[in-house]
Amino acid sequence: MAASTRSLLLEDGNPNVSDNGNSDEERSHDQTSITPILVVSTFIAVCGSFCYGFAVGYSSTAESGIRKELDLSVSEYSVFGSIMTIGGMVGAISSGKVADYTGRKRTMWLSEIFCISGWLVIAFAKDVWWLYIGRLSLGVGVGLITYVVPVYIAEITPKNHRGGFTSAQQLMLSLGFALIYFIGNIIYWRTLSLIVLIPCILQLVGLFFIPESPRWLAKLDREKEFETTLQWLRGMNADISQEAIDIRDTLDLSQHNSKAKFLNLFQRKYAYPIFVGVGLMLLQQFGGTSAVAYYSSSIYVKANFSTIIGTTTAGILQIPASIAGVLLLDISGRRRLLLVSSIGTCISLVLVGLSFLFQELHYLEEITPILTFIGLLGYGVTFAVGMSGIPWVIMSEIFPLDVKASAGQFSDFRQLVRLLDRDILIQFHVGLDLDRDFLLLRRRMRRDSLVHLEVGAGD
């Protein structure tokens, strides 16, 4: 059983690591080529991540238009920004079990139903309650997406391509985030809500034409569908016999040793994967990503810097940074990128915190705008390279199949609870003590770096 719980994270950058439960499977994957259906399936899956990225940046760019047209107070709009995390908790709590019982494809389909409904309600909102309902529905869809998309991609992709393909989720999330920053300043907020329906509908339709996860099919003993799907993903001329045997052996071992109960997560043998998975999710959210993404416009206004220049430049830089993260993921390894990303975000938050500290002390106030601009850009770039996507990649890799569903919902729920607590506080206090807030986030990112060193000790 110990072999089945070994983390793929520990094998990162160390191809000589031996694992009796998985090594044969991994060696059989090493020469597997990329097929068109693998690329198409990944693209359809990550369309949901584009919707997620759009949702993250929407409240920042649409703030002035929504507040003016619907006459919302600061507190009402703060609730609108935060309520997505409440829906996210609902989606996250159920994500693992829903994906296990209904399948990866049906879970993605269900998530898009919630997302499409949410965007339509926001687009035709008559008052603040319409906005709340739409944002809440959107959150449920996002909560499902954040778990099932990386899991699905990891399960259909051979090991030698898994890191790059799984991190495509973050690339699409960043593209959605960048697009909303590009066009959010010039397009009517209701129109923005309708634009994002395009990738949502594309995924909804595309899911009918891509295969289900072969591992999930094998877990349900649907042997004929399992072999057909695996052959389709690997190419009609590929020899899948050894990989199919390895997948069955891994599943048999997992199912023999566990009944996949939630309480099994708290066994001693799962302590390390739980520490890594939950720890990375919490530290990712404690790093201030929501405060920066949701309220960058307000931060620039407070710093007397152009909101259009700041948000547009951030959108431009997000794309190459995310592409660099995808390319470097399998080359440099997870831990190195996480360390670089954590250090970079830490330094960037120090700059933002210092800029508002100087402003409050009426000392060097003229450099507050440029320090804020550099700090927020640096934060966006370094966060996109590592901390934004790698925790999700690791989450999809480190847990054995017998507890993957329970572990996924546990990690997602904990990080969304923490996100809600911090997000509401920052939203109601943004602009009041920004020097204190960003220096506090800096300390959290410093602790993040120390945890990465601890996690990497097993490499």
Protein Blocks (a to p, Z undefined) as FASTA:
>chain_A
ZZmmpcfklmgopakbccfklmmmmmmmmmpccdfklmmmmmmmmmmmmmmmmmmmmmmm
mmmmmmmmnopafklmmmmmmmmmmmmmmmmmmmmmmmmmnojklmmmmmmmmmmmmmmm
mmmocbfmlmmmmmmmmmmmmmmmmmmmmmmmmmmpcfklmmmmmmmmmmmmmmmmmmmm
mmmmmgcfklmmmmmmmmmmmmmmmmmmcccdfklmmmnopaklmmmmmmmmnopkbcfk
lmmmmmmmmmmmmmmmpghiaklmmpmklmmmmmmmmmmmmmmmmnommmmmmmmmmmmm
mnopafklmmmmmmmmmmmmmmmmmmmmmmnomklmmmmmmmmmmmmmmmmmmmmmmmmn
opaklmmmmmmmmmmmmmmmmmmmmmmmmmmmmmmmmpcfklmmmmmmmmmmmmmmmmmm
mmmmmmmmgoklmmlmmmmmmmmmmmmmmmmmmmmmmZZ
